């Protein structure tokens, strides 16, 4: 599987089957989305999510509600200025107590 890494510190690194984006995020992501292939999945990076949300480059969200209250951490929807309407596509409840909420952005 081809990987896309958003990183300023890995600029110029030569990794097999990997594209590193360290600048011009909007142009590079739009270029990738125009290529044939499946969806792009962003995993585990609130900072990258914030940048892509700011550029309106996210088409959907898979949110996993865990039965734990942490009280700290990086908020997913930090600094959101405009309302984004979402349409619920699917929910899945897992035996461990986690609930998945699958939304698409209503455009």
Secondary structure as UniProt FT lines:
FT   STRAND          3..6
FT   TURN            9..12
FT   TURN            16..17
FT   STRAND          18..21
FT   HELIX           25..33
FT   HELIX           46..54
FT   TURN            55..56
FT   STRAND          60..65
FT   TURN            76..79
FT   STRAND          86..93
FT   TURN            95..96
FT   STRAND          99..105
//
